[in-house]
Amino acid sequence: MMHFSCDLCGKSLQPGDDHRYVVKIEAYAAQDPAEITDEDLDQDHMDAVSELLRDMEDGIEVAAPDQTVRNFRFDLCPECLERFARDPLGKENVHKLFFSKN
């Protein structure tokens, strides 16, 4: 038998008795479109492409952009789902420091 508990409050969630919600989050590097300038259009990129192809043929590892993808999965009880939905980034829980003006 599978055992589930809320990943926020730790409450035991019995299959069939309690509602259980699954929250999935995927984080990955943003790929913003590059802006093409007149200088980019004036350059001949064939030398760079040829060098890249030679490196690949020679077995030299070519650096790729960050393709890291991180996946998160959480089981939440109904009460914690409501709290999460109100403040998904947890900004309410950040303690703010207030300094006196001396």
MIDREN-312812 format. One line per field, with one value per residue (C-alpha): x, y, z. Coordinates in steps of 0.2 Angstrom, whole numbers, padded with zeros to 4 digits. Each point is the difference from the previous one (the first is absolute). Layout:
N
x	c(X	...)
y	c(Y	...)
z	c(Z	...)
//
This chain:
102
x	c(0000	0007	0002	-0001	0003	-0001	0017	-0004	-0008	0004	-0019	-0002	-0012	-0010	-0003	-0019	-0004	0010	0001	0018	0007	0016	0009	0013	0013	0012	0015	0011	0011	-0010	0004	-0002	0001	0016	-0001	0009	0010	0007	0017	-0006	-0006	0016	0011	0004	-0004	0005	0018	-0008	-0012	0014	0011	-0015	-0002	0018	0000	-0015	0009	0016	-0010	0002	-0015	-0009	-0008	-0018	-0012	-0006	-0014	-0002	-0018	-0005	-0017	-0008	-0015	-0010	-0015	-0011	-0015	-0015	0005	0018	-0005	-0010	0015	0011	-0013	0000	0019	0009	0017	-0002	0002	-0011	0012	0015	0004	0003	0012	-0004	0013	-0003	0006	0013)
y	c(0000	0017	0013	0018	0015	0019	0007	0016	-0004	-0019	-0005	-0018	-0002	-0016	-0006	0002	0009	0017	0010	0001	0012	-0001	0015	-0001	0013	0001	0012	0002	0014	0013	0001	0018	0003	0008	0017	0001	0015	0007	-0005	-0018	0000	0007	-0014	-0016	-0014	-0014	-0001	-0002	-0013	-0009	0000	-0006	-0015	-0004	0000	-0012	-0012	0000	-0004	0016	0004	0015	0011	0000	0013	-0004	-0014	-0004	-0004	-0002	-0009	0001	-0010	0003	-0008	0013	-0001	0012	0013	0000	0001	0016	0008	-0005	0007	0017	0001	-0012	0008	0001	0019	0002	-0011	0011	0009	0018	0010	0018	0011	0015	0017	0005)
z	c(0000	-0005	0014	-0004	0011	-0003	-0005	0009	0017	0001	0002	-0004	-0016	-0001	-0017	-0004	0017	-0003	-0015	-0006	-0012	-0010	-0005	-0014	-0003	-0015	0000	-0015	-0008	-0010	-0018	-0005	-0019	-0004	-0008	-0017	-0004	-0016	0006	0001	-0018	-0006	0008	-0010	0013	-0012	0008	0017	-0006	-0008	0015	0011	-0012	0000	0019	0000	-0012	0010	0016	0008	0012	-0006	0014	-0001	0008	0017	-0003	0019	0004	0018	0004	0017	0006	0016	0009	0009	0011	-0005	0013	-0005	-0019	0005	0008	-0014	-0013	0009	0001	-0011	0002	0019	0001	0015	0010	-0003	0015	-0003	0009	0006	0007	0011	-0007	0012)
//
